[in-house]
């Protein structure tokens, strides 16, 4: 079940960036670069949800590093292998998503809840993108437990 939660976290991060613009700013008025990020993440999510590992292998950069809340680190190849084995029996809800753009770097961050059967896990994620040869590419994904105050 741990692997399912970890893969769910990645799929969640990918699928929900499409809603990351500021709530007071309609999607049509977001920065063109933010729209590129949103489209990239939407494509990543759609391919992940379909378990289309062939297309994901072409899309994701080879140097992508994924770090989960328990400290486990996966490479792109390991992520794709885990996705092949994952089961979609989970639900995910996100909150407080933000996209920050800086020249050739972008940061996407949010709070989210992963539910697998009766188990709920509340987390935060950060995805770092670099603009390479005119394209945005995710190079790091990190997920951490949500600190309760």
GROMACS elastic network, one bead per residue, 0.5 to 0.9 nm:
[ bonds ]
;  ai    aj funct       b0    kb
    1     4     6  0.50777   500
    1     5     6  0.64320   500
    1     6     6  0.87614   500
    1   116     6  0.78170   500
    2     5     6  0.52335   500
    2     6     6  0.63056   500
    2     7     6  0.87536   500
    3     6     6  0.50083   500
    3     7     6  0.61038   500
    3     8     6  0.83334   500
    3    82     6  0.76744   500
    3    86     6  0.74292   500
    4     7     6  0.52281   500
    4     8     6  0.58831   500
    4     9     6  0.84814   500
    4    82     6  0.88712   500
    4    83     6  0.89006   500
    4    85     6  0.89838   500
    4    86     6  0.59047   500
    4    87     6  0.66348   500
    4    88     6  0.78347   500
    4    89     6  0.81498   500
    4    90     6  0.78707   500
    4   116     6  0.77769   500
    5     9     6  0.61000   500
    5    10     6  0.88368   500
    5    90     6  0.77729   500
    5   114     6  0.67367   500
    5   115     6  0.77534   500
    5   116     6  0.68722   500
    5   121     6  0.82447   500
    6     9     6  0.51170   500
    6    10     6  0.66541   500
    6    11     6  0.88844   500
    6    68     6  0.67855   500
    6    69     6  0.84429   500
    7    10     6  0.51940   500
    7    11     6  0.62487   500
    7    12     6  0.84175   500
    7    79     6  0.78250   500
    7    82     6  0.72786   500
    7    83     6  0.65584   500
    7    86     6  0.69737   500
    7    87     6  0.89749   500
    8    11     6  0.51008   500
    8    12     6  0.58268   500
    8    13     6  0.84390   500
    8    86     6  0.85877   500
    8    88     6  0.77331   500
    8    90     6  0.69528   500
    8    91     6  0.80277   500
    8    92     6  0.76291   500
    8   114     6  0.69625   500
    8   115     6  0.88301   500
    8   116     6  0.88455   500
    9    12     6  0.50117   500
    9    13     6  0.61079   500
    9    14     6  0.86226   500
    9    68     6  0.84986   500
    9    92     6  0.80482   500
    9   112     6  0.84822   500
    9   113     6  0.86201   500
    9   114     6  0.67475   500
    9   123     6  0.86169   500
    9   125     6  0.85283   500
    9   143     6  0.78190   500
   10    13     6  0.51096   500
   10    14     6  0.62348   500
   10    15     6  0.85592   500
   10    45     6  0.86472   500
   10    48     6  0.87837   500
   10    66     6  0.83981   500
   10    79     6  0.89428   500
   10   141     6  0.80853   500
   10   143     6  0.87737   500
   11    14     6  0.51382   500
   11    15     6  0.59809   500
   11    16     6  0.85191   500
   11    44     6  0.80299   500
   11    45     6  0.57385   500
   11    46     6  0.87486   500
   11    48     6  0.61684   500
   11    49     6  0.69871   500
   12    15     6  0.51400   500
   12    16     6  0.59844   500
   12    17     6  0.85887   500
   12    45     6  0.74636   500
   12    91     6  0.88212   500
   12    92     6  0.63750   500
   12    93     6  0.80778   500
   12    94     6  0.81089   500
   12   112     6  0.82645   500
   12   114     6  0.81956   500
   13    16     6  0.56619   500
   13    17     6  0.64986   500
   13    41     6  0.81018   500
   13    45     6  0.79570   500
   13    94     6  0.86794   500
   13   108     6  0.89485   500
   13   109     6  0.86819   500
   13   110     6  0.82999   500
   13   112     6  0.85575   500
   13   125     6  0.72961   500
   13   126     6  0.86138   500
   13   127     6  0.81337   500
   13   141     6  0.87526   500
   14    17     6  0.60754   500
   14    18     6  0.83305   500
   14    40     6  0.85234   500
   14    42     6  0.64578   500
   14    43     6  0.81664   500
   14    44     6  0.58271   500
   14    46     6  0.84478   500
   14    48     6  0.82992   500
   15    18     6  0.67811   500
   15    19     6  0.88949   500
   15    41     6  0.62636   500
   15    42     6  0.55111   500
   15    43     6  0.81205   500
   15    44     6  0.71844   500
   15    46     6  0.70755   500
   15    48     6  0.86714   500
   15    49     6  0.85673   500
   16    19     6  0.58405   500
   16    20     6  0.72626   500
   16    38     6  0.88112   500
   16    41     6  0.77599   500
   16    42     6  0.75449   500
   16    45     6  0.79758   500
   16    93     6  0.87238   500
   16    94     6  0.72138   500
   16    97     6  0.83654   500
   17    21     6  0.82846   500
   17    37     6  0.81149   500
   17    38     6  0.58720   500
   17    39     6  0.87850   500
   17    41     6  0.60978   500
   17    42     6  0.71576   500
   17    97     6  0.72529   500
   17    98     6  0.82888   500
   17    99     6  0.81599   500
   17   108     6  0.73774   500
   17   109     6  0.86026   500
   17   110     6  0.87493   500
   18    21     6  0.77271   500
   18    35     6  0.84401   500
   18    37     6  0.83140   500
   18    39     6  0.70896   500
   18    40     6  0.89815   500
   18    41     6  0.68368   500
   18    42     6  0.60693   500
   19    22     6  0.84573   500
   19    23     6  0.85730   500
   19    27     6  0.83544   500
   19    38     6  0.79037   500
   19    97     6  0.72654   500
   19    98     6  0.87704   500
   20    23     6  0.81328   500
   20    38     6  0.77541   500
   20    96     6  0.80278   500
   20    98     6  0.51542   500
   20    99     6  0.59900   500
   20   108     6  0.78208   500
   20   109     6  0.85288   500
   20   110     6  0.84365   500
   21    24     6  0.83381   500
   21    25     6  0.67356   500
   21    26     6  0.75967   500
   21    27     6  0.66635   500
   21    30     6  0.69054   500
   21    34     6  0.79888   500
   21    38     6  0.88804   500
   21    97     6  0.74563   500
   21    98     6  0.63876   500
   21    99     6  0.65421   500
   22    25     6  0.52460   500
   22    26     6  0.77231   500
   22    27     6  0.85903   500
   22    30     6  0.84830   500
   22    97     6  0.80953   500
   22    98     6  0.69525   500
   22    99     6  0.82561   500
   23    26     6  0.71100   500
   23    27     6  0.89427   500
   25    28     6  0.82768   500
   25    29     6  0.65076   500
   25    30     6  0.67984   500
   26    29     6  0.55332   500
   26    30     6  0.67878   500
   27    30     6  0.53475   500
   27    31     6  0.88098   500
   27    35     6  0.79936   500
   28    31     6  0.85668   500
   28    35     6  0.86684   500
   29    32     6  0.84595   500
   30    33     6  0.83025   500
   30    34     6  0.64474   500
   30    35     6  0.67158   500
   31    34     6  0.51514   500
   31    35     6  0.64226   500
   31    36     6  0.88808   500
   32    35     6  0.50561   500
   32    36     6  0.64564   500
   32    37     6  0.89013   500
   33    36     6  0.50628   500
   33    37     6  0.64850   500
   33    38     6  0.86960   500
   33   101     6  0.78777   500
   33   136     6  0.87012   500
   34    37     6  0.50668   500
   34    38     6  0.61325   500
   34    39     6  0.86066   500
   34    99     6  0.72869   500
   34   100     6  0.83873   500
   34   101     6  0.73401   500
   34   106     6  0.85971   500
   35    39     6  0.60892   500
   35    40     6  0.85079   500
   36    39     6  0.51339   500
   36    40     6  0.61255   500
   36    41     6  0.86164   500
   36   135     6  0.86001   500
   36   136     6  0.75071   500
   37    40     6  0.50326   500
   37    41     6  0.61283   500
   37    42     6  0.84397   500
   37    99     6  0.88102   500
   37   106     6  0.84182   500
   37   129     6  0.85172   500
   37   136     6  0.66946   500
   37   137     6  0.86240   500
   38    41     6  0.52015   500
   38    42     6  0.60194   500
   38    43     6  0.85789   500
   39    43     6  0.60910   500
   39    44     6  0.85135   500
   40    43     6  0.51837   500
   40    44     6  0.61698   500
   40    45     6  0.86183   500
   40   136     6  0.78253   500
   40   137     6  0.83529   500
   41    45     6  0.60437   500
   41    46     6  0.85173   500
   42    45     6  0.51049   500
   42    46     6  0.61287   500
   42    47     6  0.86121   500
   43    46     6  0.51169   500
   43    47     6  0.61392   500
   43    48     6  0.84454   500
   43    59     6  0.89940   500
   44    47     6  0.53019   500
   44    48     6  0.60268   500
   44    49     6  0.85186   500
   44    56     6  0.69846   500
   44    59     6  0.78152   500
   44    60     6  0.81464   500
   45    48     6  0.50084   500
   45    49     6  0.59423   500
   45    50     6  0.84789   500
   46    49     6  0.51500   500
   46    50     6  0.62347   500
   46    51     6  0.85161   500
   46    52     6  0.85465   500
   47    50     6  0.50927   500
   47    51     6  0.59708   500
   47    52     6  0.50603   500
   47    53     6  0.73399   500
   47    55     6  0.69636   500
   47    56     6  0.64577   500
   48    52     6  0.61357   500
   48    53     6  0.72933   500
   48    56     6  0.73418   500
   48    80     6  0.89007   500
   48    83     6  0.74571   500
   49    52     6  0.77231   500
   49    88     6  0.79507   500
   50    53     6  0.84741   500
   51    54     6  0.87004   500
   51    56     6  0.85509   500
   51    80     6  0.86529   500
   51    83     6  0.65500   500
   51    84     6  0.64318   500
   51    86     6  0.87177   500
   52    55     6  0.56730   500
   52    56     6  0.63382   500
   52    57     6  0.87354   500
   52    84     6  0.85756   500
   53    57     6  0.59086   500
   53    58     6  0.86227   500
   53    80     6  0.59819   500
   53    81     6  0.82360   500
   53    83     6  0.76248   500
   53    84     6  0.71734   500
   54    57     6  0.52213   500
   54    58     6  0.66397   500
   54    59     6  0.88270   500
   54    80     6  0.88533   500
   55    58     6  0.51867   500
   55    59     6  0.61258   500
   55    60     6  0.86554   500
   56    60     6  0.57715   500
   56    80     6  0.75847   500
   57    60     6  0.57920   500
   57    61     6  0.79480   500
   57    62     6  0.81968   500
   57    76     6  0.77737   500
   57    77     6  0.77684   500
   57    80     6  0.73553   500
   58    61     6  0.77882   500
   59   137     6  0.88125   500
   60    63     6  0.85012   500
   60    64     6  0.71068   500
   60    76     6  0.72362   500
   60   137     6  0.71947   500
   60   138     6  0.73803   500
   60   139     6  0.88010   500
   61    64     6  0.56062   500
   61    76     6  0.74684   500
   61   137     6  0.65513   500
   61   138     6  0.71802   500
   61   139     6  0.71831   500
   62    65     6  0.87716   500
   62    75     6  0.78729   500
   62    76     6  0.60515   500
   62    77     6  0.78413   500
   62   139     6  0.87597   500
   63    75     6  0.72138   500
   63    76     6  0.70115   500
   63   138     6  0.89320   500
   63   139     6  0.63639   500
   63   140     6  0.86005   500
   64    74     6  0.85173   500
   64    75     6  0.61002   500
   64    76     6  0.55268   500
   64   137     6  0.85301   500
   64   138     6  0.64387   500
   64   140     6  0.57388   500
   64   141     6  0.79078   500
   65    73     6  0.69007   500
   65    74     6  0.60150   500
   65    75     6  0.50968   500
   65    76     6  0.66583   500
   65   138     6  0.86822   500
   65   139     6  0.60929   500
   65   141     6  0.63648   500
   65   142     6  0.84964   500
   66    72     6  0.81379   500
   66    73     6  0.55037   500
   66    74     6  0.50551   500
   66    75     6  0.63370   500
   66    76     6  0.76959   500
   66    79     6  0.78783   500
   66   139     6  0.83611   500
   66   140     6  0.58336   500
   66   142     6  0.60851   500
   66   143     6  0.84194   500
   67    70     6  0.81942   500
   67    71     6  0.61448   500
   67    72     6  0.57338   500
   67    74     6  0.65063   500
   67   140     6  0.77195   500
   67   141     6  0.60103   500
   67   143     6  0.63859   500
   67   144     6  0.88205   500
   68    71     6  0.53732   500
   68    72     6  0.53083   500
   68    73     6  0.63958   500
   68    74     6  0.83343   500
   68   141     6  0.80512   500
   68   142     6  0.58741   500
   68   144     6  0.68175   500
   69    72     6  0.73086   500
   69   123     6  0.79398   500
   69   124     6  0.89147   500
   69   142     6  0.74435   500
   69   145     6  0.60019   500
   70    73     6  0.89393   500
   70   143     6  0.86472   500
   70   144     6  0.78964   500
   70   145     6  0.86738   500
   71   143     6  0.89765   500
   71   144     6  0.89343   500
   74    77     6  0.77847   500
   74    78     6  0.54528   500
   74    79     6  0.58924   500
   75    78     6  0.51229   500
   75    79     6  0.61192   500
   75    80     6  0.86182   500
   76    79     6  0.50793   500
   76    80     6  0.62180   500
   76    81     6  0.86330   500
   77    80     6  0.51841   500
   77    81     6  0.61919   500
   77    82     6  0.86415   500
   78    81     6  0.50217   500
   78    82     6  0.60963   500
   78    83     6  0.84923   500
   79    82     6  0.51117   500
   79    83     6  0.60588   500
   79    84     6  0.86848   500
   80    84     6  0.63291   500
   80    85     6  0.89550   500
   81    84     6  0.52557   500
   81    85     6  0.68586   500
   82    85     6  0.52544   500
   82    86     6  0.61732   500
   83    87     6  0.82561   500
   84    87     6  0.86402   500
   86    89     6  0.89259   500
   87    90     6  0.81358   500
   88    91     6  0.84069   500
   89   115     6  0.88706   500
   89   116     6  0.64723   500
   89   117     6  0.73423   500
   90   114     6  0.70800   500
   90   115     6  0.55242   500
   90   117     6  0.67077   500
   91   113     6  0.82383   500
   91   114     6  0.60145   500
   91   115     6  0.51263   500
   91   116     6  0.65972   500
   91   117     6  0.85310   500
   92   112     6  0.70999   500
   92   113     6  0.55758   500
   92   115     6  0.61192   500
   92   116     6  0.88214   500
   93   111     6  0.87824   500
   93   112     6  0.56313   500
   93   113     6  0.52294   500
   93   114     6  0.68014   500
   93   115     6  0.85264   500
   94    97     6  0.73747   500
   94   110     6  0.69879   500
   94   111     6  0.58631   500
   94   113     6  0.62623   500
   94   114     6  0.87667   500
   95   110     6  0.62004   500
   95   111     6  0.51305   500
   95   112     6  0.57718   500
   95   113     6  0.84854   500
   96   109     6  0.81652   500
   96   110     6  0.54457   500
   96   111     6  0.60543   500
   96   112     6  0.84481   500
   97   108     6  0.73751   500
   97   109     6  0.57423   500
   97   111     6  0.69162   500
   97   112     6  0.89406   500
   98   107     6  0.80572   500
   98   108     6  0.57590   500
   98   109     6  0.54197   500
   98   110     6  0.63305   500
   99   106     6  0.70874   500
   99   107     6  0.57649   500
   99   109     6  0.66599   500
  100   105     6  0.85588   500
  100   106     6  0.56184   500
  100   107     6  0.51441   500
  100   108     6  0.64580   500
  100   109     6  0.85538   500
  101   104     6  0.78329   500
  101   105     6  0.62602   500
  101   107     6  0.65578   500
  101   108     6  0.87921   500
  102   105     6  0.50466   500
  102   106     6  0.57840   500
  102   107     6  0.82893   500
  103   106     6  0.78607   500
  103   131     6  0.83235   500
  104   129     6  0.81581   500
  104   130     6  0.56710   500
  104   132     6  0.77549   500
  104   136     6  0.82773   500
  105   128     6  0.71961   500
  105   129     6  0.55878   500
  105   131     6  0.62113   500
  105   136     6  0.83741   500
  106   127     6  0.81760   500
  106   128     6  0.58881   500
  106   130     6  0.65078   500
  106   131     6  0.81604   500
  106   136     6  0.83713   500
  106   138     6  0.88939   500
  107   126     6  0.67400   500
  107   127     6  0.57326   500
  107   129     6  0.63080   500
  108   125     6  0.79655   500
  108   126     6  0.55704   500
  108   127     6  0.50580   500
  108   128     6  0.65819   500
  108   129     6  0.81621   500
  109   124     6  0.72227   500
  109   125     6  0.54044   500
  109   127     6  0.64010   500
  109   128     6  0.88569   500
  110   123     6  0.84332   500
  110   124     6  0.55856   500
  110   125     6  0.55775   500
  110   126     6  0.69231   500
  111   122     6  0.74073   500
  111   123     6  0.57446   500
  111   125     6  0.65756   500
  111   146     6  0.75501   500
  112   121     6  0.83183   500
  112   122     6  0.58006   500
  112   123     6  0.53340   500
  112   124     6  0.60529   500
  112   125     6  0.78195   500
  112   146     6  0.86967   500
  113   120     6  0.65870   500
  113   121     6  0.55261   500
  113   123     6  0.61810   500
  113   124     6  0.86666   500
  114   119     6  0.81462   500
  114   120     6  0.56582   500
  114   121     6  0.51771   500
  114   122     6  0.64868   500
  114   123     6  0.78687   500
  115   118     6  0.68638   500
  115   119     6  0.55279   500
  115   121     6  0.63718   500
  115   122     6  0.87860   500
  116   119     6  0.52627   500
  116   120     6  0.65590   500
  116   121     6  0.85836   500
  117   120     6  0.81694   500
  121   145     6  0.78756   500
  121   146     6  0.86537   500
  122   144     6  0.87765   500
  122   145     6  0.62793   500
  122   146     6  0.56325   500
  122   147     6  0.88806   500
  123   143     6  0.65481   500
  123   144     6  0.54845   500
  123   147     6  0.84391   500
  124   142     6  0.82433   500
  124   143     6  0.55916   500
  124   144     6  0.52526   500
  124   145     6  0.62573   500
  124   146     6  0.58632   500
  125   141     6  0.71350   500
  125   142     6  0.54856   500
  125   144     6  0.63481   500
  125   145     6  0.88891   500
  126   140     6  0.79791   500
  126   141     6  0.58190   500
  126   142     6  0.52861   500
  126   143     6  0.65916   500
  126   144     6  0.87989   500
  127   138     6  0.67222   500
  127   139     6  0.76746   500
  127   140     6  0.56474   500
  127   142     6  0.64523   500
  127   143     6  0.88215   500
  128   137     6  0.84048   500
  128   138     6  0.57128   500
  128   139     6  0.58980   500
  128   140     6  0.51580   500
  128   141     6  0.65157   500
  128   142     6  0.87133   500
  129   136     6  0.60768   500
  129   137     6  0.52000   500
  129   139     6  0.56758   500
  129   140     6  0.72192   500
  130   135     6  0.80705   500
  130   136     6  0.56364   500
  130   137     6  0.54776   500
  130   138     6  0.64794   500
  130   139     6  0.68428   500
  131   134     6  0.59673   500
  131   135     6  0.52186   500
  131   137     6  0.62552   500
  131   138     6  0.88754   500
  132   135     6  0.52263   500
  132   136     6  0.63181   500
  132   137     6  0.70691   500
  133   136     6  0.85269   500
  138   141     6  0.75549   500
  144   147     6  0.87650   500
